[in-house]
Amino acid sequence: MLLRSANLFVLMPLAILAGCASSARVDYAPVSLDSTAVVAPVTLPESSPSASTLVAPAASSSVSEMDLGLMDLAYKGDGKVGKSYTQFKLGAFEGAGDLNGQDTGFWGEAVFGRELISLVSVEASLGYIKSDGPFFDLWAIPLMINGRVQLPLLIFEIYGGLGIGGAYVDASGGGTSADEFTWLGDVFLGAEVGLGNLALGLEGRYLKAGEKSNFPTLEGSSLMISLKLPF
């Protein structure tokens, strides 16, 4: 009897604790992802931008053609002679001033030019001048920067301009030799006729250097033929 009462005394608290634990337990139901679930589409209001406006539009064919046209113009020039050009000139040199008694000499140069606009160009030139005489022989290497203005006239292009630069000048004769570097100024006037992408021309040019003591001044004129090529 006493043993049974003791068993009941022990089992009853255990039963009470088990019931409390079962009531406090939380059951979690498994969650599954269904790939067949349908998501309701979102409708944009009429004032909102459409989906097509959210993507950068492709360039239209007209814009592409314009860009290609500008690239072609920049590469080929305006079709007359070219935005950039090389010009070769060759002519006789007639001295003046201190070179007035010299024999007829030689003047040649290479010109690299760029048309800033259709009527105005800027040029850089490198030349060689040779003038021999009874008392001394002279040669010079002029380097010039010229501004040029051109005007179409029928099948010709009339142009003119002026420039400034410097030259290395060497004069020798009578057993002596001297050389100087001096500044230069020049003016020119000419005409060209186009032959396809080429141009042939005739040009008159006058040049004078700064005066140096005990040294002949480089001064004279030339009538030159020219050939212009685009690049």
C-alpha positions as CSV (number, residue, x, y, z in Angstrom):
1,M,0.0,0.0,0.0
2,L,2.8,2.3,0.9
3,L,4.7,1.4,-2.2
4,R,1.7,2.2,-4.5
5,S,1.2,5.6,-2.8
6,A,4.9,6.4,-3.4
7,N,4.6,5.5,-7.1
8,L,1.6,7.7,-7.5
9,F,3.4,10.5,-5.7
10,V,6.3,10.3,-8.2
11,L,4.4,9.7,-11.5
12,M,1.8,12.5,-11.1
13,P,4.4,15.4,-11.3
14,L,6.0,13.8,-14.3
15,A,2.6,13.6,-16.1
16,I,1.9,17.2,-15.4
17,L,5.3,18.3,-16.8
18,A,4.8,16.2,-20.0
19,G,1.4,17.8,-20.6
20,C,2.9,21.3,-20.3
21,A,5.7,20.5,-22.7
22,S,3.2,19.1,-25.3
23,S,1.1,22.3,-25.1
24,A,4.1,24.6,-25.6
25,R,5.5,22.8,-28.7
26,V,5.2,24.7,-32.0
27,D,4.8,22.7,-35.2
28,Y,6.4,24.2,-38.3
29,A,4.8,23.2,-41.6
30,P,7.2,22.7,-44.5
31,V,7.2,25.4,-47.1
32,S,7.5,24.3,-50.8
33,L,8.3,26.5,-53.8
34,D,6.0,25.8,-56.7
35,S,7.6,26.7,-60.0
36,T,4.1,26.8,-61.6
37,A,3.0,29.7,-59.5
38,V,1.7,32.6,-61.6
39,V,2.8,36.1,-60.9
40,A,0.2,38.7,-61.6
41,P,1.5,41.2,-64.3
42,V,2.1,44.8,-63.3
43,T,0.2,47.3,-65.5
44,L,1.8,50.6,-66.0
45,P,-0.5,53.7,-66.1
46,E,-0.8,55.6,-69.3
47,S,1.3,58.5,-68.0
48,S,4.2,56.2,-67.1
49,P,6.9,55.5,-69.7
50,S,6.4,52.4,-71.7
51,A,8.8,49.5,-71.6
52,S,10.2,50.5,-74.9
53,T,11.2,53.9,-73.6
54,L,13.2,52.3,-70.7
55,V,15.7,50.9,-73.3
56,A,18.0,53.3,-75.1
57,P,16.7,53.5,-78.7
58,A,19.1,52.4,-81.4
59,A,20.5,55.1,-83.7
60,S,18.3,55.7,-86.6
61,S,19.6,55.1,-90.1
62,S,19.5,58.9,-90.8
63,V,21.8,59.6,-87.9
64,S,24.2,56.9,-89.0
65,E,24.3,58.2,-92.5
66,M,25.0,61.7,-91.2
67,D,27.9,60.5,-89.0
68,L,29.4,58.5,-91.9
69,G,29.1,61.6,-94.1
70,L,31.0,63.8,-91.6
71,M,33.7,61.1,-91.2
72,D,34.0,60.9,-94.9
73,L,34.2,64.7,-95.2
74,A,36.9,64.9,-92.5
75,Y,39.0,62.2,-94.2
76,K,38.7,63.2,-97.9
77,G,38.3,67.0,-97.6
78,D,35.8,69.0,-99.5
79,G,36.6,67.4,-102.9
80,K,38.3,70.5,-104.4
81,V,41.9,70.1,-103.5
82,G,41.7,68.7,-99.9
83,K,41.5,70.0,-96.4
84,S,45.2,69.2,-96.0
85,Y,47.7,69.4,-98.8
86,T,51.3,69.2,-99.8
87,Q,52.7,71.6,-102.4
88,F,56.0,71.6,-104.3
89,K,57.4,74.8,-105.8
90,L,60.3,75.4,-108.1
91,G,61.5,78.6,-109.7
92,A,64.4,81.0,-110.5
93,F,65.7,83.4,-107.9
94,E,66.6,87.0,-108.8
95,G,68.5,88.8,-106.1
96,A,67.8,92.4,-104.9
97,G,69.5,94.8,-102.6
98,D,72.9,93.3,-101.6
99,L,72.3,90.5,-104.1
100,N,71.5,92.7,-107.0
101,G,74.6,91.8,-108.9
102,Q,74.2,88.1,-108.4
103,D,73.5,85.6,-111.2
104,T,70.1,84.1,-111.6
105,G,69.8,81.5,-108.9
106,F,67.4,78.8,-107.7
107,W,64.5,78.7,-105.3
108,G,62.6,75.5,-104.4
109,E,60.4,74.6,-101.4
110,A,58.0,72.1,-100.0
111,V,54.8,73.4,-98.4
112,F,52.5,71.6,-95.9
113,G,49.1,73.4,-95.7
114,R,45.7,73.1,-94.1
115,E,42.5,74.8,-95.1
116,L,40.9,76.2,-92.0
117,I,37.9,77.3,-94.0
118,S,37.2,77.2,-97.7
119,L,38.8,80.7,-98.2
120,V,41.7,80.7,-95.6
121,S,44.7,78.3,-95.2
122,V,47.7,78.2,-93.1
123,E,51.0,76.9,-94.4
124,A,54.5,75.8,-93.2
125,S,57.3,75.7,-95.8
126,L,60.9,74.5,-95.9
127,G,62.9,75.8,-98.8
128,Y,66.4,76.1,-100.4
129,I,67.8,79.2,-102.1
130,K,71.0,79.3,-104.1
131,S,72.6,82.5,-105.5
132,D,76.1,82.7,-107.0
133,G,77.9,85.9,-108.0
134,P,81.2,87.5,-108.9
135,F,82.2,88.3,-105.3
136,F,80.5,85.7,-103.2
137,D,78.2,82.6,-103.3
138,L,75.2,82.4,-101.1
139,W,72.8,79.7,-100.1
140,A,70.0,79.7,-97.6
141,I,67.5,77.4,-95.9
142,P,64.3,79.3,-95.1
143,L,61.6,78.1,-92.8
144,M,58.3,80.0,-93.1
145,I,54.8,80.1,-91.6
146,N,52.3,81.7,-94.1
147,G,48.7,82.7,-94.1
148,R,46.9,82.3,-97.4
149,V,43.6,83.6,-98.8
150,Q,42.1,82.0,-101.9
151,L,39.2,82.9,-104.1
152,P,37.6,80.7,-106.8
153,L,37.3,82.4,-110.2
154,L,35.9,80.4,-113.1
155,I,38.2,77.3,-113.5
156,F,41.0,79.0,-111.5
157,E,41.7,79.8,-107.9
158,I,43.4,83.1,-107.2
159,Y,45.3,83.3,-104.0
160,G,47.7,85.5,-102.1
161,G,49.3,85.8,-98.6
162,L,52.2,86.7,-96.5
163,G,54.3,85.1,-93.8
164,I,57.2,85.3,-91.4
165,G,60.0,82.9,-90.4
166,G,63.7,82.5,-90.3
167,A,66.6,81.2,-92.4
168,Y,70.1,79.9,-92.1
169,V,72.2,81.8,-94.5
170,D,75.8,81.0,-95.6
171,A,77.9,83.3,-97.8
172,S,81.4,82.6,-99.0
173,G,83.9,84.2,-101.4
174,G,87.2,85.9,-101.6
175,G,88.8,83.3,-99.2
176,T,86.3,84.0,-96.4
177,S,83.1,82.3,-95.2
178,A,80.4,83.5,-92.8
179,D,77.0,82.3,-91.8
180,E,74.0,83.8,-89.9
181,F,70.6,82.8,-88.8
182,T,68.2,85.7,-89.6
183,W,64.4,86.4,-89.6
184,L,62.5,86.5,-92.9
185,G,59.3,88.0,-94.3
186,D,57.6,87.2,-97.6
187,V,54.6,88.1,-99.7
188,F,53.2,86.1,-102.6
189,L,50.4,86.1,-105.2
190,G,49.4,83.2,-107.6
191,A,46.8,81.3,-109.4
192,E,46.0,77.5,-109.6
193,V,43.9,75.4,-111.9
194,G,42.5,72.1,-110.6
195,L,43.1,68.8,-112.4
196,G,41.0,66.3,-110.5
197,N,42.5,66.1,-107.0
198,L,45.7,67.9,-108.2
199,A,46.3,71.6,-108.9
200,L,48.9,73.2,-111.0
201,G,49.9,76.8,-110.4
202,L,52.1,79.8,-111.1
203,E,53.2,82.0,-108.3
204,G,55.2,85.2,-107.8
205,R,57.0,85.6,-104.4
206,Y,59.2,88.2,-102.8
207,L,61.4,87.6,-99.7
208,K,63.6,89.8,-97.5
209,A,65.7,89.0,-94.5
210,G,66.7,91.1,-91.6
211,E,69.8,93.2,-92.2
212,K,73.1,92.2,-90.6
213,S,76.3,94.3,-90.4
214,N,79.1,93.0,-92.6
215,F,76.9,90.3,-94.0
216,P,74.9,90.4,-97.3
217,T,71.1,90.6,-96.8
218,L,69.1,87.8,-98.3
219,E,66.6,89.6,-100.5
220,G,65.0,88.8,-103.9
221,S,62.0,87.5,-105.9
222,S,61.0,84.4,-107.8
223,L,58.5,83.2,-110.4
224,M,57.6,79.7,-109.4
225,I,55.6,76.8,-110.7
226,S,53.7,74.7,-108.2
227,L,52.1,71.3,-107.8
228,K,49.5,70.7,-105.1
229,L,48.4,67.3,-103.8
230,P,46.0,66.4,-101.1
231,F,46.8,64.1,-98.2
